[in-house]
């Protein structure tokens, strides 16, 4: 498990919420019935293919994307839509196998119950051990499941006494709640546990489930990776991804950090935000790593998801946007792959965009050769000497990554990098998440670059133009500090220090939701 680190001295004046409750999905987190559900869904569609005369096989990927975690009839509709199949909805009283959404859902349930009676219920021992530990430590525990068979399953497994509340498919029907990815089930569970979402941790294995936790603005959404797809869980709202619940200690200082409010949540301040930008023209600026893509162990693996690219492209078709990254400009352009957007690389030392927009810092001829020499010195210091160090050469900076370095070697990595900086006048240390960055000692940074872009686009003197910058790193504080009062700084996650950002978003998934919301606001304003 990877956490965001602690900084106790700088947290003294910050608002800290206490963890009071844990809400866990059932299938795939507590019990191994996710396998049974998947098998039942496949068998149902196999039978449907037989009497429809067409082949509609369901793959494991289909299950994850369209079905997992959703209420039964929603899952049927989602999968059929992916195959361009139209069936009437019907009603819950339809016979199993009727050619309606409800009929197919009822057939799936009939198959599932037969498999359950035949095979029984297997539990995940790690989950049961942790739930008992959390309860003994004073945490309340609730179970959530889209299945209407939740009570039957936990009673059959002999674990019903471990939960202070249960919210399931029956609850959805009784209270008219929306299913995942809407957050309603988790919000109802928190209410029944007598606590607030800000005091709860969520454990989910489904894409729709981590989306629901993030949409509900729960401070800690843990993705439980039983199926080896860490990346997709991070992209859809997980703050941490684990394979086994015993990997996580909910009573540790690192976990407590997730419950610290470093800036007000934007989604809890939507009315204020919308009032601020009403009748304004937002100009969107975004960092890349940790903002548009989750932080990964190797920078080259930070690939933009298709969903994020589509939403960002839709925004760019309606308003101005720029990517402002510490990466090289050409690198980030290749990763994003959109034409109608401005790219600013190396913290703003090089910028290009539509309409011939271009700028390269005037001291480039001095900086580049000096960095070539420093890069050689770094390789001499690290190569074959400290395992896990990654030297990432950019055109105007060099990042020394130590995310994959053994803990006992981290201090030595930092010391050697600082030694190189001391030996090379004209360069300074830049800070970031698990890196030491060697940058030119020039009064130029992301904030200055954004000012340059605003001026070139003709927005500097436009009182209706509102620069909105979203970033996750310490280097983004340069922007938060230099944004004019009419600008809005938004911090993603937490970088280990107090922030000048006006608002916060939890993760990459919330960034995606925000861009989508901003696009809809522009469409509504333009009619």
PAKE-78958 format. One line per 10 residues: for each residue y, x, z of C-alpha. Coordinates in nm, 3 decimals. Example, Ala and Ser with C-alpha at 12.3 -4.5 7.8 and 13.67 -1.06 7.14 Angstrom:
-0.450:1.230:0.780; -0.106:1.367:0.714
This chain:
0.000:0.000:0.000; 0.346:0.123:-0.085; 0.648:0.018:0.120; 1.020:0.067:0.097; 1.058:0.305:0.390; 1.263:0.271:0.708; 1.607:0.376:0.820; 1.644:0.251:1.174; 1.988:0.399:1.245; 2.142:0.218:0.947
1.985:-0.115:1.034; 2.156:-0.167:1.370; 2.421:-0.408:1.239; 2.199:-0.584:0.990; 2.051:-0.930:1.034; 1.678:-0.908:1.099; 1.446:-1.207:1.065; 1.129:-1.196:1.271; 0.788:-1.252:1.113; 0.643:-1.564:1.274
0.382:-1.696:1.033; 0.141:-1.602:0.755; 0.053:-1.843:0.475; -0.253:-1.757:0.268; -0.397:-1.897:-0.052; -0.762:-1.995:-0.014; -0.951:-1.913:-0.336; -0.956:-1.540:-0.409; -0.778:-1.444:-0.086; -0.986:-1.593:0.196
-1.294:-1.720:0.014; -1.471:-1.602:-0.298; -1.462:-1.952:-0.446; -1.221:-1.832:-0.716; -1.533:-1.713:-0.897; -1.688:-2.057:-0.857; -1.374:-2.227:-0.988; -1.363:-1.995:-1.290; -1.729:-2.061:-1.365; -1.672:-2.438:-1.337
-1.373:-2.427:-1.571; -1.570:-2.231:-1.831; -1.862:-2.472:-1.811; -1.632:-2.774:-1.842; -1.472:-2.639:-2.161; -1.813:-2.543:-2.296; -1.922:-2.905:-2.257; -1.593:-3.034:-2.400; -1.643:-2.810:-2.705; -1.989:-2.960:-2.748
-1.882:-3.323:-2.773; -1.548:-3.260:-2.944; -1.711:-3.075:-3.229; -1.478:-2.774:-3.189; -1.513:-2.449:-2.999; -1.272:-2.407:-2.705; -1.397:-2.103:-2.509; -1.202:-2.005:-2.199; -1.163:-1.634:-2.122; -1.086:-1.472:-1.787
-0.737:-1.399:-1.921; -0.692:-1.770:-2.005; -0.794:-1.855:-1.649; -0.534:-1.619:-1.501; -0.251:-1.729:-1.730; -0.299:-2.104:-1.756; -0.519:-2.229:-1.473; -0.549:-2.007:-1.166; -0.368:-2.145:-0.862; -0.245:-2.465:-1.031
-0.344:-2.821:-0.945; -0.649:-2.930:-1.143; -0.481:-3.162:-1.396; -0.191:-2.918:-1.444; -0.449:-2.649:-1.526; -0.617:-2.871:-1.785; -0.284:-2.952:-1.949; -0.171:-2.589:-1.947; -0.488:-2.463:-2.114; -0.495:-2.741:-2.374
-0.133:-2.671:-2.460; -0.220:-2.303:-2.518; -0.473:-2.422:-2.780; -0.236:-2.683:-2.931; -0.471:-2.961:-2.822; -0.314:-3.298:-2.743; -0.496:-3.541:-2.518; -0.364:-3.844:-2.328; -0.306:-3.781:-1.959; -0.519:-4.074:-1.849
-0.541:-4.142:-1.476; -0.728:-3.994:-1.177; -0.982:-4.278:-1.196; -1.111:-4.166:-1.537; -1.480:-4.090:-1.555; -1.578:-3.724:-1.558; -1.574:-3.605:-1.916; -1.346:-3.877:-2.058; -1.130:-3.739:-2.338; -0.820:-3.733:-2.121
-0.660:-3.463:-1.910; -0.773:-3.640:-1.593; -1.121:-3.696:-1.734; -1.167:-3.326:-1.808; -1.023:-3.236:-1.467; -1.270:-3.470:-1.299; -1.555:-3.315:-1.499; -1.448:-2.970:-1.382; -1.446:-3.091:-1.021; -1.793:-3.244:-1.057
-1.927:-2.913:-1.190; -1.748:-2.719:-0.914; -1.897:-2.932:-0.636; -2.245:-2.892:-0.783; -2.199:-2.513:-0.786; -2.060:-2.520:-0.432; -2.362:-2.711:-0.301; -2.594:-2.477:-0.489; -2.435:-2.142:-0.401; -2.245:-2.208:-0.078
-1.917:-2.040:0.021; -1.873:-1.666:0.052; -1.578:-1.533:0.249; -1.389:-1.206:0.229; -1.460:-1.034:0.564; -1.139:-0.828:0.543; -0.933:-1.147:0.529; -1.109:-1.311:0.822; -1.073:-0.995:1.033; -0.700:-0.977:0.961
-0.635:-1.346:1.024; -0.801:-1.315:1.366; -0.593:-1.003:1.439; -0.267:-1.171:1.333; -0.340:-1.480:1.542; -0.417:-1.266:1.848; -0.082:-1.093:1.787; 0.105:-1.424:1.804; 0.139:-1.512:1.435; 0.068:-1.864:1.315
-0.156:-1.895:1.009; -0.165:-2.159:0.739; -0.392:-2.205:0.439; -0.269:-2.333:0.102; -0.481:-2.443:-0.192; -0.421:-2.651:-0.503; -0.780:-2.774:-0.467; -0.852:-3.113:-0.318; -1.169:-2.959:-0.178; -0.992:-2.718:0.058
-1.108:-2.883:0.382; -1.463:-2.910:0.255; -1.465:-2.539:0.164; -1.325:-2.404:0.492; -1.553:-2.630:0.696; -1.853:-2.519:0.492; -1.748:-2.156:0.552; -1.701:-2.224:0.926; -1.339:-2.102:0.937; -1.136:-2.422:0.973
-1.037:-2.330:1.330; -0.848:-2.021:1.207; -0.560:-2.221:1.059; -0.272:-2.398:1.228; -0.206:-2.607:0.918; -0.353:-2.687:0.576; -0.162:-2.784:0.261; -0.385:-2.864:-0.035; -0.431:-3.077:-0.344; -0.458:-3.390:-0.131
-0.122:-3.306:0.026; 0.031:-3.270:-0.321; -0.072:-3.622:-0.410; 0.020:-3.777:-0.075; 0.368:-3.624:-0.054; 0.449:-3.603:-0.424; 0.489:-3.225:-0.412; 0.497:-3.007:-0.721; 0.213:-2.761:-0.775; 0.246:-2.387:-0.823
0.446:-2.209:-0.961; 0.687:-2.441:-0.779; 0.720:-2.330:-0.414; 0.668:-2.677:-0.263; 0.327:-2.613:-0.106; 0.439:-2.297:0.071; 0.763:-2.459:0.187; 0.568:-2.754:0.328; 0.328:-2.518:0.505; 0.621:-2.333:0.665
0.769:-2.664:0.779; 0.440:-2.770:0.934; 0.410:-2.435:1.110; 0.748:-2.500:1.270; 0.919:-2.202:1.110; 1.148:-2.114:0.820; 1.050:-1.949:0.491; 1.256:-1.644:0.595; 1.007:-1.591:0.878; 0.690:-1.614:0.669
0.469:-1.379:0.469; 0.273:-1.512:0.170; -0.066:-1.384:0.050; -0.166:-1.485:-0.305; -0.399:-1.363:-0.578; -0.284:-1.592:-0.862; 0.008:-1.535:-1.099; 0.133:-1.889:-1.035; 0.102:-1.825:-0.661; 0.314:-1.509:-0.641
0.566:-1.685:-0.867; 0.577:-1.971:-0.619; 0.630:-1.737:-0.324; 0.916:-1.563:-0.500; 1.074:-1.891:-0.613; 1.061:-2.007:-0.251; 1.251:-1.691:-0.153; 0.992:-1.586:0.103; 1.084:-1.231:0.213; 0.733:-1.088:0.173
0.497:-1.198:-0.104; 0.175:-0.995:-0.099; -0.030:-0.993:-0.418; -0.402:-0.972:-0.339; -0.557:-0.783:-0.627; -0.925:-0.870:-0.644; -0.914:-0.843:-1.025; -0.739:-0.510:-1.096; -0.412:-0.638:-1.244; -0.145:-0.488:-1.019
0.120:-0.479:-1.291; 0.112:-0.848:-1.374; 0.133:-0.943:-1.005; 0.439:-0.718:-0.957; 0.601:-0.861:-1.270; 0.557:-1.215:-1.142; 0.692:-1.184:-0.790; 0.467:-0.975:-0.565; 0.657:-0.739:-0.333; 0.341:-0.547:-0.241
-0.001:-0.547:-0.411; -0.317:-0.470:-0.216; -0.689:-0.485:-0.287; -0.800:-0.552:0.068; -0.610:-0.730:0.346; -0.701:-0.455:0.592; -0.469:-0.222:0.395; -0.164:-0.396:0.541; -0.031:-0.387:0.898; 0.206:-0.680:0.944
0.322:-0.539:1.279; 0.440:-0.204:1.136; 0.810:-0.101:1.110; 0.773:-0.067:0.733; 0.675:-0.433:0.698; 0.955:-0.542:0.929; 1.199:-0.398:0.676; 1.119:-0.680:0.434; 1.272:-0.920:0.684; 1.608:-0.741:0.699
1.902:-0.902:0.517; 2.092:-0.618:0.347; 2.287:-0.858:0.126; 2.281:-1.237:0.104; 2.008:-1.375:-0.121; 2.165:-1.495:-0.444; 1.927:-1.790:-0.466; 2.033:-1.899:-0.116; 2.399:-1.869:-0.223; 2.375:-2.038:-0.563
2.655:-2.286:-0.493; 2.891:-2.001:-0.403; 2.785:-1.797:-0.707; 2.819:-2.088:-0.948; 3.163:-2.167:-0.813; 3.265:-1.803:-0.861; 3.162:-1.790:-1.229; 3.255:-2.148:-1.322; 3.437:-2.148:-1.657; 3.405:-1.768:-1.669
3.239:-1.537:-1.924; 2.968:-1.330:-1.756; 2.913:-0.980:-1.899; 2.569:-0.870:-1.786; 2.484:-0.507:-1.700; 2.133:-0.411:-1.591; 1.949:-0.106:-1.467; 1.601:-0.063:-1.617; 1.345:0.081:-1.372; 1.301:-0.142:-1.067
1.523:-0.408:-1.220; 1.376:-0.510:-1.555; 1.038:-0.354:-1.479; 0.862:-0.285:-1.148; 0.869:0.070:-1.012; 0.554:0.250:-1.125; 0.393:0.581:-1.035; 0.466:0.736:-1.376; 0.800:0.664:-1.553; 0.631:0.638:-1.892
0.427:0.341:-1.765; 0.737:0.126:-1.700; 0.682:-0.108:-1.995; 0.899:-0.417:-2.033; 0.697:-0.739:-2.020; 0.709:-0.977:-2.316; 0.843:-1.250:-2.088; 1.135:-1.039:-1.968; 1.212:-0.919:-2.321; 1.220:-1.274:-2.456
1.447:-1.401:-2.178; 1.680:-1.101:-2.211; 1.690:-1.141:-2.588; 1.779:-1.509:-2.550; 2.066:-1.417:-2.319; 2.194:-1.152:-2.561; 2.211:-1.411:-2.838; 2.470:-1.599:-2.632; 2.667:-1.336:-2.439; 2.728:-0.963:-2.404
2.484:-0.742:-2.215; 2.416:-0.372:-2.158; 2.134:-0.165:-2.010; 2.282:0.109:-1.790; 2.005:0.348:-1.694; 1.940:0.696:-1.565; 1.688:0.732:-1.848; 1.788:0.885:-2.179; 1.961:0.636:-2.403; 1.704:0.669:-2.683
1.421:0.626:-2.433; 1.556:0.302:-2.288; 1.640:0.167:-2.636; 1.280:0.224:-2.742; 1.145:0.056:-2.427; 1.368:-0.252:-2.453; 1.356:-0.290:-2.832; 1.648:-0.533:-2.871; 1.917:-0.483:-3.135; 2.200:-0.699:-3.000
2.249:-0.514:-2.672; 2.439:-0.205:-2.556; 2.243:0.096:-2.429; 2.390:0.340:-2.180; 2.169:0.636:-2.088; 2.184:0.929:-1.844; 2.404:0.732:-1.602; 2.656:0.663:-1.879; 2.686:1.006:-2.041; 2.578:0.855:-2.373
2.639:0.498:-2.494; 2.571:0.308:-2.815; 2.574:-0.054:-2.922; 2.626:-0.307:-3.199; 2.924:-0.269:-3.432; 2.924:0.111:-3.426; 2.996:0.139:-3.054; 2.924:0.499:-2.949; 3.027:0.753:-2.688; 2.887:1.089:-2.578
3.047:1.279:-2.292; 3.285:1.550:-2.407; 3.108:1.821:-2.204; 2.768:1.767:-2.364; 2.768:2.109:-2.535; 2.797:2.278:-2.194; 2.563:2.054:-1.999; 2.257:2.048:-2.225; 2.195:2.428:-2.251; 2.240:2.467:-1.874
1.985:2.193:-1.807; 1.743:2.361:-2.048; 1.758:2.671:-1.829; 1.722:2.471:-1.504; 1.419:2.289:-1.645; 1.244:2.621:-1.702; 1.324:2.730:-1.346; 1.178:2.406:-1.207; 0.854:2.449:-1.397; 0.823:2.802:-1.258
0.866:2.667:-0.904; 0.628:2.370:-0.925; 0.369:2.414:-1.199; 0.031:2.492:-1.047; 0.184:2.516:-0.700; 0.243:2.159:-0.577; 0.017:1.883:-0.704; 0.169:1.554:-0.818; 0.522:1.674:-0.899; 0.655:1.531:-1.225
0.958:1.689:-1.393; 1.132:1.430:-1.608; 1.384:1.596:-1.839; 1.662:1.373:-1.962; 1.943:1.478:-2.191; 2.202:1.498:-1.913; 1.989:1.518:-1.599; 1.651:1.622:-1.465; 1.453:1.405:-1.226; 1.196:1.565:-0.997
0.955:1.284:-0.906; 0.750:1.319:-0.588; 0.602:0.967:-0.568; 0.254:1.110:-0.632; 0.293:1.416:-0.407; 0.099:1.444:-0.080; 0.316:1.352:0.219; 0.289:1.697:0.371; 0.431:1.853:0.050; 0.729:1.621:-0.003
0.969:1.825:0.212; 0.880:2.139:0.015; 0.943:1.961:-0.317; 1.288:1.853:-0.202; 1.370:2.196:-0.058; 1.284:2.374:-0.383; 1.491:2.130:-0.591; 1.790:2.175:-0.360; 1.750:2.555:-0.389; 1.777:2.531:-0.768
2.088:2.313:-0.737; 2.252:2.564:-0.501; 2.183:2.843:-0.750; 2.345:2.653:-1.039; 2.714:2.577:-0.987; 2.834:2.276:-1.182; 2.538:2.060:-1.085; 2.475:1.833:-0.789; 2.197:1.640:-0.624; 2.158:1.278:-0.722
1.948:1.048:-0.507; 1.697:0.782:-0.599; 1.364:0.627:-0.503; 1.114:0.909:-0.449; 1.307:1.152:-0.673; 1.556:1.434:-0.654; 1.784:1.420:-0.954; 1.981:1.718:-1.080; 2.301:1.592:-1.240; 2.625:1.745:-1.373
2.888:1.770:-1.102; 3.132:1.561:-1.304; 3.322:1.253:-1.192; 3.126:1.026:-1.425; 2.862:0.770:-1.331; 2.730:0.424:-1.410; 3.039:0.255:-1.270; 3.268:0.458:-1.497; 3.043:0.382:-1.794; 3.063:0.008:-1.727
3.443:0.033:-1.712; 3.439:0.210:-2.050; 3.216:-0.058:-2.203; 3.432:-0.341:-2.064; 3.739:-0.179:-2.218; 3.577:-0.123:-2.559; 3.455:-0.484:-2.570; 3.807:-0.605:-2.494; 3.716:-0.750:-2.155; 3.919:-0.524:-1.926
4.231:-0.738:-1.945; 4.050:-1.069:-1.985; 4.071:-1.256:-1.652; 3.781:-1.481:-1.752; 3.537:-1.192:-1.813; 3.315:-1.131:-1.510; 3.106:-0.810:-1.504; 2.771:-0.877:-1.334; 2.567:-0.567:-1.252; 2.206:-0.574:-1.130
2.040:-0.257:-1.000; 1.791:-0.140:-0.741; 1.865:0.225:-0.668; 2.100:0.438:-0.462; 2.271:0.547:-0.786; 2.366:0.184:-0.844; 2.593:0.194:-0.540; 2.840:0.379:-0.767; 2.869:0.055:-0.962; 2.880:-0.177:-0.662
3.168:0.028:-0.517; 3.369:0.047:-0.839; 3.329:-0.311:-0.965; 3.661:-0.492:-0.960; 3.699:-0.784:-0.722; 3.622:-1.019:-1.008; 3.287:-0.842:-1.059; 2.952:-0.921:-0.896; 2.705:-0.656:-0.778; 2.345:-0.762:-0.719
2.090:-0.539:-0.545; 1.721:-0.574:-0.634; 1.491:-0.511:-0.339; 1.601:-0.233:-0.106; 1.674:0.136:-0.159; 1.682:0.254:0.204; 2.053:0.228:0.279; 2.326:-0.030:0.341; 2.469:-0.170:0.019; 2.804:-0.269:-0.128
2.634:-0.534:-0.342; 2.760:-0.889:-0.301; 2.416:-1.049:-0.342; 2.047:-0.956:-0.346; 1.744:-1.047:-0.553; 1.397:-0.977:-0.417; 1.222:-0.832:-0.717; 1.188:-0.811:-1.096; 1.062:-1.169:-1.118; 1.375:-1.300:-0.948
1.583:-1.094:-1.193; 1.404:-1.277:-1.473; 1.474:-1.613:-1.310; 1.840:-1.518:-1.268; 1.886:-1.416:-1.632; 1.722:-1.741:-1.738; 1.956:-1.937:-1.509; 2.261:-1.751:-1.637; 2.159:-1.826:-1.996; 2.123:-2.196:-1.917
2.468:-2.196:-1.754; 2.619:-2.049:-2.072; 2.440:-2.307:-2.288; 2.564:-2.591:-2.065; 2.920:-2.457:-2.077; 2.915:-2.425:-2.455; 2.770:-2.771:-2.496
